Amino acid sequence: MTPIREILAKATPLESGFRAEIPGDWLQGRTAYGGLSSALALHAAQAIEPDLPPLRSAQVSFIGPLSGTVTVTATKLRRGRTAAFIQADIVSDAGLGFRAIFVFMAEQPSRVELAGRLDSSIAPPAPDATLYTGPDEFFTGNFNFLDMKDAAKGEAEWLRWARLRDYAGLDPMVEVLALADALPPAAFKLFGKDFVPLSSVTWIVNLLTPAPATTDGWWLLSAESQHAVNGGSSQTMMLWNADGVPIAQGMQSVAIFG
């Protein structure tokens, strides 16, 4: 297990980012786990412009495989009175593998307030709950999980408690992005016991709070697909904290190779 904190601590600073090593235990197949790539990119984006407001949204494209030594850079696209748009790229020997546009935006006074009924009533794992983690050579080895199978009633739906096994010292937004993609693609459930390669193509994440926080590192994740045809699946995603407060909402396009 390699904590994200350790990856960042060993990174070599560059003028507009840093150079880092993707450990083998953060790979999923031949590429880095998408949540790790997003977390590294956000870390670079946060450093490119001083006094950024909270992260409001991320628009991510998983362009190609990333492994080994990678270069993470960030560029300010525009900063206005309330919002800043920062682009972050990750490049490896195989070329450009990741690009994201992060939108940082200050809170604004507003007459509009819609709660959206997004709160969750599912209790976090008890202290004596039987948790599981993935194999050491796969990115899931960096997490603890508890499946909520009875509550995930959709044909292609995952619902799972997750936490990083070592989350100490991480920026809360970096932690959220590192976790928010930890579920398998929802369409994977449609194939039963047959293995079919799937790959995330794009990911949009909207943050619902300027200051994400939870208890004991636990976050509840959901992913559900209601449309998967012609080699593609569109899925919606949610992340709550341990108190059931909605923290992030997302949507992902997934390619199905079989």
N, C-alpha and C positions, 0 to 999 in steps of 0.2 A: 504494500500500500504506500503510495506517495502522496502526501498532503499537497493541495494546491499551493499552500503557503510556501512549501519547500521549492516547488517549481519556480515560483516568483522570486524567491530569495536567491536562487542560483542563476537567474536570468542575467544576461549581459546588457546593460543599458545602451541604447542607441539614441541618436538625436531626436527621433520622433517615435520611439517605442523601445523595443528590446528584442533580444534573441534568446530563445529558450529551447529546452529539450523536452520532447513529449515522451514520457516514460512508457514502457511497454504495457504497464498495468493501467494505462488510460486509453488504450486502443479499443476500438470495436471493429474487428476485422482488420483491414489495412489502413484505416484512418483513425484519427483522434475522435474520441467521443465528442459529439456536438456541443454538449453543455460545457465541457472544458474549453473548447475553442472559443465559445461565446464569452466565458469568464475571462480568458486571457485577453480577448479583444476589448472587453469592457474596461479591464484594468489599464490598458494602454490609452483608451479614449479618455478615461478620467484624468489622466496625467497630462494630456495635451493642452488643456485650457484651464486656467486657474478659476477657483470659486464657481464651479459648475453647479447649477440647481440640480434637484434630484432627477434620476433617470425616469422618463415617462414611457418610452417606447423603444423597441429594438426591431429592426427589419433585417433578417439574416438570410444569406444565401450560402448553402453548402456546395461549393463549386467543384471541388476535387479532393483527392486524398491528402491528408496531412499526417506526417510522422517524422520521427527523428528531430533534427534541428529545424526550427521554424523561426521566421522573422515576423514579428507583430508590430505593425506601424499604425499610426492614427493621424488623421488630417482634419482640421476644422473646415467645414464646408460653409457654415454661416453661424453667426451669433447675433441675435437681436436682443431686444429688451427683456423678453420673457423666455426665449427658447434658444438652444444651441444644437446644431446638427454636426455630429462628428462621425466621420467615416473611419472604419478600422479594417485593415486587410491582414491576412496571414498567408505567408508564402513559405513553401518548402522547396526541396530539390525538384519536386514534380511541378512547380509553378504555383500560381495563385489558387489557393484551396478554399478560402473563406473571405467573405466580405459582409460587413454589417454597417448599417447607419443607425447610430444611437441618437435619440432625441432626449435632451435634458431640458426640463421645463419647470419653472417656478409655479407654485400654487397661486391661484388667482381668486379674488373674491367673486362670488357668483350667487345669483338668485336661484340657480338650479341645483337640486339635490335629489338624486334618485338612487336608492340603495340597491335595487335590482334583485333582491332576494337571493343573493349569491352566498350567504353564510352557510357553513356546514355544521351539522350536529354530530358528526362522527368523532368519537373520542380518540385521542392519541394513544399509542401503545402503552400498556401498563408497564411498570418497572420490571415485572417478571415475565413479560411477553416473550414468546419464542420468536426471535428475529432470524433473518437469513441474510447472507451476503453472497456476492458472486465469486467466481474463481479468481485467484490472485493475478492471473495473467490477462484478465479482462477488466474493463473499466468498472463494472459493477462491484468488483472487489473493494472499491473505495467507499461503498455505501452500506448502510443497514436498511433493510426493507421489512415491511409487514403488509401482506396483501389483504385487501378487503373484498374478497370474492363475493360474499353474500350481498354486498351493497352495490356491486358493479353488475347491473342487470342487463345492460345493453349487449347486443350480439357481438359488437366489436368495441368493447369498453374495458379500460383498466382503471382501477382505483387502488392506490397504494400509498402507505406512509413511507417516507424516505428521509434519511439524513446522511450527511457526510460523516464518515467514521472519525475524521479529524477536521473540524471546522473552526478551530480556535484562530483568532486573529484575522479572519477574513472580513472584508468589507461586506455588509449585508446584501447589497445589490449583486456583488460578484457571487456570493453564496447562492442567491436565488437563481441566477442564470445557470450556475453550475448544476443545480438540482432540477430545474424545471423541464429538462429534456431527458430525465432518467428513466422514463417508462419506455417499453418497447412500442413501436408503432401499433396503433389500435387495430389496424387491419390484420396484424399477425394472428389475431385470434380466429380469423375466418378460415385459416388453413388447418386447424386441428393439430395433429401430430406431424404433419408434413412440414419440412423446412423450406421456406421460400425466401430468397434474399429480398430485403426491403431497404430503402435508403431515404432519409429525409432530404428534401430538395430546398425548400424555403421554410422559414419560421418567422412568424410575427408575434411579438410579446408586448402586451400593454401592462404596465405597472399600475396598480390600483391604490397604492399608498406611497408617500414619499419616504417612508422610514420602515421598511420591512423588519419584523422581529418575530421570534417564536420562542418556545420553551424546549430546552434539552435538544435543540437542533432539529426538531421534527417538523416536517412539512407534508401536507396531504396533496398528492398529485392525481390528476385524472386526465385521461385521453379517451376520446370517443370518435369513431368514424361512423357516419350514417350514409356515406356514399363512397364506394370503391369499385370502379369499373375501368376497363381499358388500360390496365397497368398503372393506375393512379388512385390514391386515396386522399381525401380531404378530411382532416380531423380537427376537432376543437379541443382545447386544453385548459385546465385550471390548476391553480396552486393556492392552498390555504395554509395559514399557520396553525399552531396547536390549539388555538382557541376558536378555530372555525372561521376566522376573519379572512375574506378573500384578499389575496396579495397580488396575483397576476393572472391574466387571461390571455390565451393565445390561440393561434391557428397554424396548422402545418400542412404542407403538401408533401406527400410521401410517394416515391416511385416503387412499384412492385414488379420484380423481375421473375415472373413465373405465374 
